[in-house]
Amino acid sequence: MARVDAVVTGAGGFIGGHLTKALLAEGKTVRAVDCKPLDDWYQVHHNAECLVRDVSLIESCREVLAGGAGEVYNLAADMGGMGFIEFHKAECMLSVLVSTHMLVAAKEAGVDRFFYSSSACVYAADKQTTADVVALKEADAYPAMPEDGYGWEKLFSERLARHFREDFGMVTRIARYHNVYGPNGTWTGGREKAPAAACRKIAIAALTGNHEVEIWGDGEQTRSFMYIDDCVKGTLMLARSEVVDPINIGSAELVTINGLFSIVEKIAGISLTYKHVPGALGVRGRNSDNDLIRKELGWEPSIRLADGLERTYRWVYDQAKAQLEGRPFAN
């Protein structure tokens, strides 16, 4: 294979699809890689070189990096929202094979820069026990007590990327994403995150006239949610920066889950009744401290939650409507 400007793993997924689009818009040559069949990719960009490969296998990693690359964006992982990661810890931890093998193959191929997408799930659980949470600084990942399963894999892979930098001189960059959302992503099936789930439930309520909507727990758990455009911009800035330590890429706009549903309800223009039910809740509160990203990059995510949710709801509404009418839809 010829050398390319960028390789994106997980390109058939939510963030990977948007990132591939942004790289192509810059005029980059992009090799987009995902283990799913092309028909299951959220976005297929035909001006990219699209490969269906399982990068948990070292042979596949060597193949997709054959010829070398300027930038590698390793987004591939087996993951989802709390409804998935709470009950699929082993599958989530097996993503360590992707992280390990991609780093090994990148070192062998002499790639210029390697970006790893970590998660706020690496942060110590004892710092996230109240809804009125203190925003998480990057140092709060240690002493280590991350989200069981998924969080441990992310924290281990962060350390691995660090040691590849220290031991082998690789240029590695690490982002800790905080709850990314937007259109062209998972919105149904159990892997979706809270914003997509809220949009789906309320869209179905609007379409069917059944205005009772379920919320897991008491709805007072808090989170911050980052719109996909901010995520992509921050990713590119960090990948090309001189920031060597993991850094938060997340919105600092804190909201309760009840508040999240309320925003979507207003966007939908309907009046709902909420039923609180048991469900996977995760930590009680989580928010992003953006002091370091402002210092290092002179930027932080800024798209308001209400604005991002409006765009997301319109897309999810169209998918839900197509599903109910028996037409093709993204899932």
C-alpha positions in Angstrom: 0.0 0.0 0.0 1.1 3.6 -0.6 1.8 6.0 2.2 -1.3 8.1 3.2 -1.6 11.3 5.1 -4.0 9.7 7.7 -5.3 6.4 8.9 -8.5 6.4 10.9 -9.5 3.2 12.7 -13.2 2.9 13.8 -14.0 5.0 10.7 -17.3 3.3 10.3 -18.4 4.5 13.7 -19.7 7.8 15.0 -16.6 9.9 15.7 -14.5 8.1 13.1 -17.0 8.9 10.3 -17.0 12.6 11.2 -13.2 12.7 11.6 -12.7 11.1 8.3 -14.9 13.7 6.7 -12.9 16.5 8.3 -9.6 15.1 7.2 -10.8 14.7 3.6 -12.1 18.3 3.7 -8.5 19.3 4.5 -7.4 17.6 1.3 -5.7 14.7 3.1 -5.4 11.2 1.7 -7.2 9.0 4.2 -7.4 5.3 4.8 -10.6 4.6 6.6 -10.7 1.3 8.5 -13.5 -0.6 10.4 -14.4 -4.2 11.1 -18.0 -3.7 10.2 -19.2 -4.4 6.6 -19.4 -1.2 4.6 -23.2 -1.3 4.6 -23.1 -0.9 8.4 -20.8 2.2 8.4 -22.5 5.3 9.6 -20.7 7.3 6.9 -18.9 5.9 3.9 -16.7 8.5 2.2 -15.9 7.2 -1.2 -13.0 9.6 -1.7 -11.2 7.8 1.1 -9.6 4.3 0.9 -12.2 2.3 2.8 -11.0 -1.0 4.2 -12.9 -3.6 6.2 -10.3 -5.1 8.6 -10.3 -6.3 12.2 -7.5 -4.2 13.8 -7.6 -6.4 17.0 -5.4 -8.6 14.8 -1.7 -7.6 14.4 -1.7 -8.8 10.8 -4.5 -6.3 10.0 -2.8 -3.5 11.8 0.4 -4.1 9.7 -1.7 -4.2 6.5 -3.6 -0.9 7.1 -0.3 0.9 8.0 1.7 -0.6 5.2 3.6 2.2 3.4 3.4 4.4 6.4 1.2 7.3 7.4 1.5 10.9 8.6 -1.2 10.6 11.3 -2.9 7.6 12.8 -6.2 8.2 14.7 -7.0 5.1 16.7 -10.7 5.3 17.5 -11.6 1.6 17.1 -13.1 0.0 20.3 -15.9 -2.2 21.4 -18.0 0.3 23.4 -21.3 2.1 23.9 -23.3 4.0 26.5 -23.8 2.8 30.1 -26.4 0.3 29.0 -23.7 -1.5 27.1 -20.4 -1.1 29.0 -22.0 -1.9 32.4 -22.8 -5.5 31.2 -20.1 -6.1 28.6 -16.9 -5.6 30.6 -14.9 -8.4 29.0 -15.7 -7.2 25.5 -14.7 -3.7 26.3 -11.4 -4.8 27.8 -10.6 -6.8 24.7 -10.2 -3.5 22.9 -6.7 -3.5 24.5 -5.7 -5.8 21.6 -6.6 -3.0 19.1 -4.6 -0.4 21.1 -1.6 -2.7 21.6 -1.4 -4.0 18.0 -2.0 -0.6 16.4 0.9 0.9 18.5 3.2 -2.0 17.6 2.4 -1.7 13.9 2.7 2.1 14.0 6.1 1.8 15.5 7.2 -0.7 12.8 5.8 1.5 10.0 7.4 4.7 11.3 4.3 6.7 11.4 4.7 10.4 12.3 2.0 10.9 14.9 -0.3 8.5 16.8 -3.6 9.7 18.4 -5.4 7.6 20.9 -9.0 8.3 21.9 -9.4 7.6 25.6 -12.3 8.5 27.8 -13.5 10.2 31.0 -14.2 6.7 32.2 -10.6 6.5 33.3 -11.3 8.9 36.2 -11.3 7.7 39.8 -14.8 6.7 40.9 -14.5 8.2 44.3 -14.3 11.6 42.7 -17.7 11.1 41.0 -20.0 10.1 43.8 -22.2 13.2 44.0 -24.4 15.0 41.4 -22.8 18.3 42.4 -19.5 17.1 41.2 -16.2 19.0 41.1 -15.0 19.1 37.5 -12.4 16.4 36.8 -8.8 17.5 36.2 -6.4 15.3 34.3 -4.5 14.5 37.5 -7.7 12.9 38.9 -7.1 9.7 37.0 -4.7 8.7 39.8 -4.6 6.9 42.2 -6.3 4.7 39.7 -9.9 3.5 40.2 -11.5 3.8 36.8 -14.8 2.5 35.4 -14.7 -1.2 35.7 -14.0 -2.9 32.4 -14.1 -0.1 29.8 -12.3 2.4 32.0 -9.5 0.1 32.9 -8.8 -0.7 29.3 -8.6 3.0 28.4 -6.3 3.8 31.3 -4.0 0.9 30.4 -3.9 1.9 26.7 -3.1 5.5 27.8 -0.1 4.2 29.7 1.0 2.0 26.8 0.9 5.0 24.4 2.9 7.0 27.0 5.6 4.3 27.2 5.8 3.9 23.4 6.6 7.7 23.4 9.1 7.4 26.3 10.8 4.2 25.2 10.7 4.4 21.4 10.4 8.1 20.7 6.9 7.8 19.1 4.9 11.0 18.9 1.7 9.9 20.8 -1.2 12.2 21.8 -4.1 11.2 24.1 -7.6 12.7 24.5 -10.0 11.9 27.2 -13.4 12.4 25.5 -16.4 13.4 27.6 -19.7 12.0 26.3 -19.7 12.9 22.6 -23.0 13.1 20.8 -24.5 14.3 17.5 -26.1 13.0 14.3 -24.8 10.0 12.3 -24.2 7.8 15.3 -25.7 5.1 17.4 -29.3 6.0 18.5 -30.9 2.6 19.1 -30.1 -1.0 19.9 -28.5 -0.7 23.4 -25.2 0.9 22.6 -26.5 4.5 22.4 -25.5 7.2 24.9 -27.9 9.4 26.9 -28.4 12.2 24.4 -29.2 9.8 21.6 -31.4 7.8 23.9 -33.3 10.9 25.0 -33.8 12.0 21.4 -35.0 8.5 20.4 -37.5 8.2 23.2 -38.9 11.7 22.7 -39.0 11.3 18.9 -41.0 8.1 19.3 -43.3 9.8 21.7 -43.9 12.6 19.2 -44.5 10.1 16.4 -46.8 7.7 18.2 -48.6 10.0 20.6 -47.6 7.9 23.6 -46.1 10.7 25.8 -44.9 8.7 28.7 -41.1 8.4 28.6 -38.8 6.4 30.8 -35.6 7.7 32.5 -33.1 5.5 34.2 -32.7 6.2 37.9 -34.0 9.4 39.5 -32.6 11.5 36.6 -30.6 13.7 39.0 -27.2 12.2 37.9 -25.1 14.8 36.1 -22.9 14.8 33.0 -21.5 17.2 30.4 -22.0 16.4 26.7 -19.8 17.5 23.8 -21.2 18.0 20.3 -19.3 16.1 17.6 -18.0 19.2 15.8 -16.2 20.3 18.9 -14.9 16.8 19.3 -13.4 16.7 15.8 -11.9 20.1 16.1 -10.3 19.4 19.5 -9.0 16.0 18.2 -7.2 17.6 15.2 -5.8 20.4 17.4 -4.5 18.0 20.0 -3.1 15.4 17.5 -1.0 18.1 15.9 0.1 19.9 19.1 3.1 19.4 21.4 0.9 18.3 24.4 2.4 15.0 25.5 0.1 14.1 28.5 -3.6 13.1 28.3 -5.9 16.0 28.1 -9.7 16.4 28.5 -11.7 17.2 25.4 -15.2 17.8 26.8 -17.8 20.4 27.4 -17.9 22.0 30.8 -21.7 22.6 30.6 -23.1 20.4 33.4 -26.7 19.1 33.2 -28.8 16.6 35.0 -30.3 13.7 32.9 -33.7 15.2 33.8 -32.5 18.5 32.4 -31.2 16.8 29.2 -34.6 15.3 28.6 -36.3 18.6 29.3 -34.2 20.3 26.6 -35.1 17.7 24.0 -38.8 17.9 25.1 -38.8 21.6 24.3 -37.1 21.0 21.0 -39.8 18.4 20.1 -42.5 20.9 21.1 -44.5 18.3 23.1 -45.5 17.8 26.7 -44.3 14.6 28.3 -44.8 12.5 31.5 -41.6 10.9 32.9 -41.4 7.5 34.5 -38.2 6.8 36.5 -37.1 3.2 36.2 -34.1 1.1 37.3 -31.2 1.1 34.8 -27.5 1.3 34.4 -26.5 4.6 35.9 -22.7 4.8 36.0 -21.2 7.4 38.3 -23.4 10.0 40.1 -21.7 13.0 38.6 -19.1 13.8 36.0 -17.9 17.1 34.4 -14.8 18.2 32.4 -12.3 20.6 33.9 -11.0 22.6 30.9 -8.2 24.6 32.5 -5.5 22.5 30.9 -6.9 22.5 27.3 -7.4 26.3 27.5 -3.8 26.7 28.7 -2.2 24.4 26.1 -4.4 24.9 23.1 -6.1 28.2 23.8 -9.5 26.6 23.1 -12.2 24.5 24.6 -15.5 23.0 23.3 -18.1 25.7 23.1 -21.2 24.5 21.2 -24.2 24.9 23.5 -26.0 21.7 24.5 -29.3 23.1 23.4 -27.9 23.8 19.9 -26.2 20.5 19.5 -29.3 18.6 20.7 -31.5 20.4 18.2 -29.4 19.1 15.3 -29.2 15.7 16.9 -32.9 15.4 17.6 -33.8 16.3 14.0 -31.6 13.5 12.7 -32.8 11.0 15.2 -36.4 11.9 14.5 -35.9 11.2 10.8 -34.4 7.8 11.6 -37.2 6.9 14.1 -39.8 7.9 11.6 -38.2 5.8 8.9 -38.1 2.8 11.2 -41.7 3.1 12.2 -42.7 3.4 8.5 -40.6 0.4 7.5 -38.2 2.4 5.4 -34.4 2.2 5.5 -32.8 3.9 8.5 -29.3 4.3 10.1 -28.9 2.0 13.2 
